[in-house]
Structures are given as structure tokens and as C-alpha cells.
């Protein structure tokens, strides 16, 4: 597996292939992130509503690992004595997070990786955040999520080169790059320009099972990133109605859409121009297409927000951000079961015993 020795050195508890839990805003809390890491993957805590709340999540994750150290999670009980990082990562939305609070959190909790995304001022903001976070915790890896070849080239030319690049295809749920393309084309193109850099690439967007993970490995990834699949996990911090819709929906090409409508209905503003979210189509979108005025849509949306779990679904109106792979998700499972299921499936496809033998293409 590409760059495996570097990854194992940075994250000594992981098993190959590396399965990564995306830092989904609010949904990826301490319970989900720690469960993924405890299963030999790398879990990320997502940005919370406020940066200070993200630090509270890091504190909770620290307490979880203190309680499990050397007992229920043997992976962490056997970490090298010199390893003094928190075995989870944390994500920051640069346009909305507070760099001062984030820097203090990195200094205090020392997560194993920081995932940077959605800068308002492009590479300039990425360089600033990378410099500040590295000064706060030099051993914390810096990962940057991108969705275009242009962004990859800018990263590779920067004096603040990242330790990892997350390549997100347009199949992904939530906010993706407006000008992106599918992962099957984007990842190889970026792999070509990144060849020789020593920076591992991580594939994100539309991966939910062994088949998608196997394809990504053949395309040149060093790790498999999943977001939507982990929304249907017991550990996700998610409403039952939202989770039920993730399981129900299918045919993502028809039943998901990239639009800012749901952001506007929720009152979510401020995202930089290139980013547009993907979500499951519901009554809000259908009425919008029929020409219902926004003010009326807003009233109906706010009424649905008071309906609890019934606010989601095909007849609901609340935003259900999710990837185009929703049709491949059929049940809620534990994070550990998801991670180990995909890993074991990949070993059957590519490996013998515990060693992956990925063909060189």
C-alpha cells in the first residue's frame, strides 16, 4: 500500500488498509471518532457549531482514551511510549473557525492530525493555518481537503506543504467544490502531479463498501475516507429521522442534488463561493422547482424543524446532506463493524493473510 511505512509511523495503531472517518460537522463527535480509531482506522472529530465546542469534543475524546488505555482498547495500550498524541484527528472549516481557539486546542490536546478545509482566501489561509498549528504541535499532521487539480498544484508549490491530501470527488455529501469532478478521474490526475512528492493521497466521495474502497486503492489512494456511511452508525451524533432517511434513500444520481437552497432555508451563510452542498431531495426542493416563493418555503421549513424526526424524509423539508452513494447503505451498524467489514473485504479481494497485494497498474 502506498506510503504505508510513513502512515504506520505517524499513526502506530492503524491497520492496513487505512479506513478514515471524515470530520463531518457536528455528526462526527468523540464517540464516532474514537470508535473508528479503536478499530485500527483514523477517526476525525468534525467542526462543531463553534470552535470552542470542538475543543470540548477533543477533551471528551481524551477522557475516552484515558479510560480505555491498556484495557478495552489494546491497540492504544500497546502504543510506543514515545507516542504522545491523541489517536484521533480534528477538522476545521477555515472560513468559519477561530484560528486562535483552534491553535490553543491543538496545543492542548495534540490530536494526531488536523484536517483543513474551505479557506476563504485559498492557499494563503491554508498556509497561515498550517504554520500556526504546526507551531502549536509539531507532530500533529496537517491534512488538506481539495476537489480540483488546480488546488493540488497550489498545495504542492506551497512552502507549507501538507502531510496528507484528501482528494474529494463530487459524489461526496455535504459541501464539495463546485468545479470538481468524479473521484475516478480526479484522483489519478492528482496522483500524477503529486508523484514523487512523498505526500499520501486519501480518497473521499461516494465510498461506502468494499467495492468502492477497492477501486480507490487501484486509483492510487493511501487511505479510504468515508462520511455518509458513518452517518448510518450507532456512534454518529445524528437525529433518528436524518439517519432513517440515509438508509431509505436510493438512486443518488436522481435523489440527491447539489444546491444552496437547504443552506438558505437553514440560515447557513458565509460559505466561500466555490462550495456547494449535496443533499437528499425532499419537499423543499420539489416545491422550489415548482416555483414556490422562498418566503413560503422558509415558513414550511421552520414548521418542519419543530416536528422532530418527522421533519426529514421524502415528505419532510429539513436538509439531509448526504453523498450520491446513499443507495448502497441499507442498515445502521457499529463503527467498528463498518471499518472491519471493509478491511476484511479488501483482504479477500487483494490479499493473503494480513498483507494487501494491490496490483500495480
Protein Blocks (a to p, Z undefined) as FASTA:
>chain_A
ZZklmmmmmmmmbccddddddddehjlcfklmmmmmmnopacdddddfblklmmmmmmmm
mmmmmmmgoplmmmlmmgcfklccdfbdcdddfklmcfklmmmmmmmnopabdcdehifk
ljmlmmmmmmmmmmmmmmlccddddfbfklmmmmmmpmkbcfbdcdddfkbgcjddfkbc
cfklmmmmmmmmmgonlpacddeehiabfklmmmmmmnopabdcdfklmmmcfkbccdfk
lmmmmmmpgckllmgccdfklmmmnopahiafklccdddddfklmmmmnopafklmmmmm
mmmmmnojmlgcjklmbdcdddfklmmpcbdcdfklmmmmmmmmmmmmmmghjbccdddZ
Z
